[in-house]
Amino acid sequence: MEPFEFKIDTSTFYIKTLNALGFIFLGFAFSAILSAYKHGEPIDWMNTSTSLVLSLVLAFFPGRAKIPSFTINDQGIFLKNYGLQDAESSKIHWDKISSIRVERKQLSIKKTIGSYESVRFPIFTKNQVEDLKTYLKEITAQKEVEYLG
């Protein structure tokens, strides 16, 4: 079965709007610097540097927000860049999972030893969650793991 990767969807209208606003604010900050320099006025570097940094964060936010993701395939669930996890906790193999469920903003996994593990979703859309649910139905049927919806 083909692997399923759950990561931030940067093609949404909201992310593109944030990106565009960042570039607009960046242009505004540069024009304010050039205007002050052209007229011989002193440049307030504290406010200017703040506006430059904030506009750069907005302009390049989607690129940095792609970092947390997880992949589900025939071997298990593999977490990528989810905080301070060691190599063992970032891999959950199917033979160690007894049931799995998609809750509101997380994937809840019950292991065979009885402990629970929750994997929070990165920024997501409803279509991504629906695709995840259909993929989990198919793969849990193959792996004989209980899918709780």
C-alpha positions as a LaTeX table, in Angstrom:
\begin{tabular}{lrrr}
\hline
Residue & $x$ (\AA) & $y$ (\AA) & $z$ (\AA) \\
\hline
Met1 & 0.00 & 0.00 & 0.00 \\
Glu2 & 1.22 & 3.49 & $-0.80$ \\
Pro3 & 2.45 & 5.53 & 2.23 \\
Phe4 & 0.26 & 8.35 & 3.54 \\
Glu5 & 2.02 & 11.54 & 4.62 \\
Phe6 & 0.19 & 14.02 & 6.84 \\
Lys7 & 1.82 & 17.45 & 6.73 \\
Ile8 & 0.76 & 21.06 & 6.54 \\
Asp9 & $-1.19$ & 21.97 & 3.44 \\
Thr10 & 0.40 & 25.21 & 2.24 \\
Ser11 & $-1.90$ & 25.57 & $-0.74$ \\
Thr12 & $-4.85$ & 26.83 & 1.34 \\
Phe13 & $-6.19$ & 30.35 & 0.92 \\
Tyr14 & $-5.26$ & 31.36 & 4.48 \\
Ile15 & $-1.61$ & 30.37 & 4.24 \\
Lys16 & $-1.26$ & 32.08 & 0.87 \\
Thr17 & $-2.86$ & 35.23 & 2.33 \\
Leu18 & $-0.40$ & 35.25 & 5.24 \\
Asn19 & 2.44 & 34.79 & 2.79 \\
Ala20 & 1.25 & 37.69 & 0.61 \\
Leu21 & 0.79 & 39.97 & 3.63 \\
Gly22 & 4.33 & 39.21 & 4.72 \\
Phe23 & 5.74 & 40.26 & 1.36 \\
Ile24 & 3.56 & 43.40 & 1.33 \\
Phe25 & 4.78 & 44.36 & 4.81 \\
Leu26 & 8.35 & 43.63 & 3.76 \\
Gly27 & 8.02 & 46.00 & 0.80 \\
Phe28 & 6.46 & 48.62 & 3.05 \\
Ala29 & 9.35 & 48.36 & 5.52 \\
Phe30 & 11.96 & 48.73 & 2.77 \\
Ser31 & 10.11 & 51.69 & 1.26 \\
Ala32 & 9.97 & 53.37 & 4.70 \\
Ile33 & 13.73 & 52.91 & 5.10 \\
Leu34 & 14.46 & 54.26 & 1.63 \\
Ser35 & 12.10 & 57.19 & 2.12 \\
Ala36 & 13.73 & 58.18 & 5.40 \\
Tyr37 & 17.19 & 57.78 & 3.90 \\
Lys38 & 16.25 & 59.81 & 0.81 \\
His39 & 14.93 & 62.74 & 2.85 \\
Gly40 & 17.92 & 62.72 & 5.20 \\
Glu41 & 15.91 & 61.82 & 8.30 \\
Pro42 & 17.33 & 59.52 & 10.95 \\
Ile43 & 16.15 & 55.93 & 10.65 \\
Asp44 & 14.55 & 54.42 & 13.74 \\
Trp45 & 16.33 & 51.06 & 13.60 \\
Met46 & 14.47 & 49.59 & 16.56 \\
Asn47 & 11.06 & 49.87 & 14.90 \\
Thr48 & 12.46 & 49.13 & 11.46 \\
Ser49 & 14.19 & 45.94 & 12.55 \\
Thr50 & 11.03 & 44.80 & 14.34 \\
Ser51 & 8.90 & 45.36 & 11.24 \\
Leu52 & 11.47 & 43.62 & 9.02 \\
Val53 & 11.63 & 40.55 & 11.26 \\
Leu54 & 7.86 & 40.26 & 11.62 \\
Ser55 & 7.28 & 40.66 & 7.88 \\
Leu56 & 9.93 & 38.02 & 7.14 \\
Val57 & 8.22 & 35.64 & 9.56 \\
Leu58 & 4.89 & 36.14 & 7.79 \\
Ala59 & 6.44 & 35.94 & 4.34 \\
Phe60 & 8.25 & 32.66 & 4.98 \\
Phe61 & 5.93 & 31.10 & 7.59 \\
Pro62 & 4.62 & 28.30 & 5.35 \\
Gly63 & 8.12 & 27.08 & 4.60 \\
Arg64 & 8.99 & 26.73 & 8.27 \\
Ala65 & 5.58 & 25.38 & 9.22 \\
Lys66 & 6.06 & 22.29 & 7.06 \\
Ile67 & 8.42 & 20.80 & 9.62 \\
Pro68 & 6.14 & 18.58 & 11.78 \\
Ser69 & 4.61 & 15.67 & 9.87 \\
Phe70 & 3.96 & 11.98 & 10.15 \\
Thr71 & 3.93 & 9.14 & 7.67 \\
Ile72 & 1.82 & 6.00 & 7.82 \\
Asn73 & 2.87 & 2.98 & 5.77 \\
Asp74 & 2.94 & $-0.83$ & 5.90 \\
Gln75 & 5.54 & $-0.87$ & 8.67 \\
Gly76 & 3.94 & 1.64 & 11.05 \\
Ile77 & 3.59 & 5.30 & 11.94 \\
Phe78 & 6.70 & 7.46 & 11.68 \\
Leu79 & 6.77 & 10.90 & 13.31 \\
Lys80 & 8.99 & 13.61 & 11.91 \\
Asn81 & 10.08 & 16.62 & 14.00 \\
Tyr82 & 7.60 & 16.22 & 16.84 \\
Gly83 & 9.45 & 17.91 & 19.66 \\
Leu84 & 12.15 & 16.25 & 21.75 \\
Gln85 & 11.57 & 12.61 & 20.91 \\
Asp86 & 14.20 & 9.96 & 20.64 \\
Ala87 & 14.44 & 7.60 & 17.69 \\
Glu88 & 12.37 & 4.86 & 19.37 \\
Ser89 & 9.36 & 7.03 & 20.23 \\
Ser90 & 9.23 & 8.47 & 16.72 \\
Lys91 & 8.48 & 5.01 & 15.26 \\
Ile92 & 5.34 & 3.09 & 16.17 \\
His93 & 5.16 & $-0.29$ & 14.46 \\
Trp94 & 1.85 & $-2.01$ & 13.67 \\
Asp95 & 2.63 & $-5.04$ & 15.82 \\
Lys96 & 2.71 & $-2.78$ & 18.90 \\
Ile97 & $-0.67$ & $-1.11$ & 18.17 \\
Ser98 & $-3.95$ & $-2.63$ & 19.34 \\
Ser99 & $-6.34$ & 0.17 & 18.30 \\
Ile100 & $-6.24$ & 3.57 & 16.66 \\
Arg101 & $-8.70$ & 6.45 & 16.49 \\
Val102 & $-8.88$ & 9.90 & 14.89 \\
Glu103 & $-10.08$ & 12.41 & 17.43 \\
Arg104 & $-10.68$ & 16.11 & 16.98 \\
Lys105 & $-7.10$ & 17.33 & 16.50 \\
Gln106 & $-5.06$ & 14.24 & 17.18 \\
Leu107 & $-4.42$ & 10.62 & 16.40 \\
Ser108 & $-4.96$ & 8.48 & 19.50 \\
Ile109 & $-3.06$ & 5.19 & 19.55 \\
Lys110 & $-3.56$ & 2.39 & 22.08 \\
Lys111 & $-0.55$ & 0.14 & 22.27 \\
Thr112 & $-0.67$ & $-3.59$ & 22.96 \\
Ile113 & 0.80 & $-3.07$ & 26.44 \\
Gly114 & $-2.18$ & $-0.85$ & 27.34 \\
Ser115 & $-0.60$ & 2.60 & 27.18 \\
Tyr116 & $-1.94$ & 5.41 & 25.03 \\
Glu117 & $-0.06$ & 7.76 & 22.79 \\
Ser118 & $-1.46$ & 10.87 & 21.15 \\
Val119 & $-0.07$ & 12.46 & 18.02 \\
Arg120 & $-1.28$ & 16.02 & 17.49 \\
Phe121 & $-1.97$ & 17.02 & 13.91 \\
Pro122 & 0.00 & 19.88 & 12.37 \\
Ile123 & $-2.08$ & 22.64 & 10.79 \\
Phe124 & $-4.62$ & 20.71 & 8.71 \\
Thr125 & $-7.70$ & 20.93 & 6.51 \\
Lys126 & $-10.88$ & 18.86 & 6.68 \\
Asn127 & $-9.98$ & 17.10 & 3.42 \\
Gln128 & $-6.70$ & 15.91 & 4.92 \\
Val129 & $-8.48$ & 14.45 & 7.94 \\
Glu130 & $-11.03$ & 12.69 & 5.72 \\
Asp131 & $-8.22$ & 11.25 & 3.59 \\
Leu132 & $-6.47$ & 10.08 & 6.76 \\
Lys133 & $-9.62$ & 8.37 & 8.01 \\
Thr134 & $-10.15$ & 6.48 & 4.76 \\
Tyr135 & $-6.49$ & 5.45 & 4.64 \\
Leu136 & $-6.60$ & 4.25 & 8.24 \\
Lys137 & $-9.72$ & 2.16 & 7.53 \\
Glu138 & $-7.92$ & 0.40 & 4.70 \\
Ile139 & $-4.60$ & $-0.18$ & 6.43 \\
Thr140 & $-6.08$ & $-1.28$ & 9.78 \\
Ala141 & $-8.13$ & $-3.89$ & 7.94 \\
Gln142 & $-4.91$ & $-5.22$ & 6.40 \\
Lys143 & $-2.93$ & $-5.12$ & 9.65 \\
Glu144 & $-5.74$ & $-6.50$ & 11.85 \\
Val145 & $-5.72$ & $-3.47$ & 14.12 \\
Glu146 & $-8.97$ & $-2.13$ & 15.56 \\
Tyr147 & $-10.01$ & 1.19 & 14.02 \\
Leu148 & $-12.30$ & 3.15 & 16.33 \\
Gly149 & $-13.22$ & 5.97 & 13.97 \\
\hline
\end{tabular}
